[in-house]
């Protein structure tokens, strides 16, 4: 952050991301496609709030503690920017993206949670979301240096292009389609079983 003019300003100003500081009702009134509206729509869809981030503890250096607090509070902006949901699969994909972008060890360690995913989720993570996370995280500008509070009225697609972040395939939509396909197969099996019983 010290190497970036914007990062230095963030460190000097030390803004906090809360529902009050961002004025969520104002963000809901912004035009569709703005960063602020995209962010608050993501919060509403996922049922989360910027106020749920725990305070950083066990870091004695005041500036380092603020950097970690800022990182935590920006996490939902990364979700909104990428469209990844807070289901475990989406969190692991975002942590892989964050690791490639920040090289923070804790984000790298979080990627090992992929081992706890269901087999189909692990396959999808390996085939789609891990390659996306590495490609985008490595090429994107450092997201910790985005002064999100100053970007709220900008076009979100324009900001994505400027930062070098390409949204991944819609994970919620993929999961929805897979559920529908499972239900369809189950109905077909039940229909076949019922016909077999009648015969």
Secondary structure, DSSP 8 states (H G I E B T S, - for coil): -TTSHHHHHHHHH-----HHHHTHHHHHTS-TTBHHHHHHHHHHHHT--GGG-----S--SHHHHHHHHHHHHHHHHHHHHHT--SSHHHHHHHHHHHHHHH--HHHHHHGGGGGGS-HHHHHHIIIIIHHHHHHHHHHS--GGG--GGGTTTSBHHHHHHHHT------HHHHHHHHHHHHHHHHHHHHHHHHHHHH-
